[in-house]
């Protein structure tokens, strides 16, 4: 229900064929994956945001009337704690900052601030345009809005302090969706594809492409009304990378494998 479906398909086709890389440009490295372990995931969760903190997954879900924030046990996929948001809002990305949890909404230009321990709502903030996803480094929040831009926000005031355009071989990469900070890079789901872009946040340049085609097996698709790949979480303490999708029955720990050029 978001705009840009055909842009996503064209992006995927361009990357697959290499048509977008001029002869003078060095193509970004490509990565496949190895599944380390699969975990249960709630097939009713329209995943919008995901991150790891203190031994739990924190997940936000979307759709009007069904949007929520959750603290989820990895091994079972069951929420230990959950809060529904007002039915008129389509919940989007989330991230933690100190003792707070920050959430975006899709089209209302409104975000929410919660106590991360209790999920008590502490306040609201505003931003122009759509809200899609959030991640952070140790000094700022990083936001996507469905375009090729990453916005940088002051984590205390939640005001924008700058932005960068994400490009691959000089061309903008649209439909940046769920985000995760991984070892100094921003990992970004590209909406309506099975691709994750690895992005240098200083320049916006794509440093690599992760292709997760085939991650969700046909057996897991059967009988489930699954939607697109979306959701990345990274456990810095144990160097574990997790991915899932909207309405998927599985959440996966994966290991990246370089692919031949």
Secondary structure, 3 states (H helix, E strand, C coil): CCCCHHHHHHHHHHHHHCCCCCCCCCCCEEEEEEEEEEEECCCCCCEEEEEEECCEEEEEECCCCCCEEEEECCCCCCEEEEEECCCCCCEEEEEEECCEEEEEECCCCEEEEEECCCCCEEEEEECCCCCCEEEECCCCEEEECCCCEEEEECCCCCCEEEEEECEECCEECCCEEEEEEECCEEEEEECCCCEEEEEECCCCEEEEEEECCCCCCHHHHCCCCCCCEEEEEEECCCCEEEEEECCCCEEEEEEEEECCC
